[in-house]
Amino acid sequence: MERDRNDRDRNDKFPGRGPRKSRKKVCAFCAEKNSVIDYKDVMKLRKYLSERAKIVPRRVTGTCARHQRQLTIAIKRARHIALLPYISD
């Protein structure tokens, strides 16, 4: 009971803050039917890396599972031949 009242009070302090209604992200590669994920296309692959050179997860980028797997393979290949860094300085 105590917790219910505190939750209600907290919601009153921040009006307009409720459950977030976000749109479902569409995979950029599915939207472009002829788009190919190439490990040599470094500029396209950099969009899917964080500033620390980590691969950004699907829930952030909005890519589908199939294209996320292809992206991961392409990024790892590009790292292996030194087109992309493993870590950022």
N, C-alpha and C positions, 0 to 999 in steps of 0.2 A: 504494500500500500504506500509506503513511504517513497518508494522509487517511482511509482506512477505519478505522484504529485510533483516530484522533482522534474520528471520528464516534461510534464505539462508546463511547469514554470519555465523551463529552459526554452521551450518552443515559443512561449510568450515574449521572451526577451529578444528573440530574433524573428520578427514577423516576416513572412514570405519565404522562409526557409523550410522547405518540405522535401519530399522525395524528388530527386532530380529526374527530369524527363529528358533523356538524351536520345538523339536519333541513332539508328544503327549505322555504323560506318560501312561504307562500300569498299570492297577491295579495288584498288587502283588498277591492278593488273587484269582483273575480270572486266572492269569497265572498258578498258582498251583491249579489244579482242585480239589485235595483232601484236600486242606487247610481249616481248621476249626478255627474260631475265638472263643477262649475260654477265659473266664475271669480269669482263674487260670494261664494262660500262661503270666506271668508278663513281661518276657524278650521281647516277641513279642509286647506286648502292649506299652512298654516304647519307642519303635521306633516312635510311633505316638503321643508322648507327647513332648512338648517343655521343655526347661530347667526350666521354671516356672510352670511346670506340667499342662499346658493348652493343650487341644486337638488340634492337628495341622489340619488345614482345608484341604479339598479335593484338592484344586488347588495346594497345596504344596506337599502333599503326592502322589497324582496321583491315589488314590483309586476311585472306582466307587461309585455311590450314595448308592447302596444296601449294599456294604461292609463298607462304611463309617458309615451308620446307625448301622450296627452290631458292628462295632468298638466302637462307642459312647456308646452303651448299655453295652458292655463288660467292658469298662473303668469305667463307672459309677458303675457297680456292684462291680468291684475290689476295687474301692474307698470306697464303702459302707462297705465292710468287711475288710478294712484297708490293702489291698494288695498293693495299690497305694496311694500316697499322694494326697490330694485335692490341696494343695499349696506347693511350694518349699521354703525352708529356705534360 
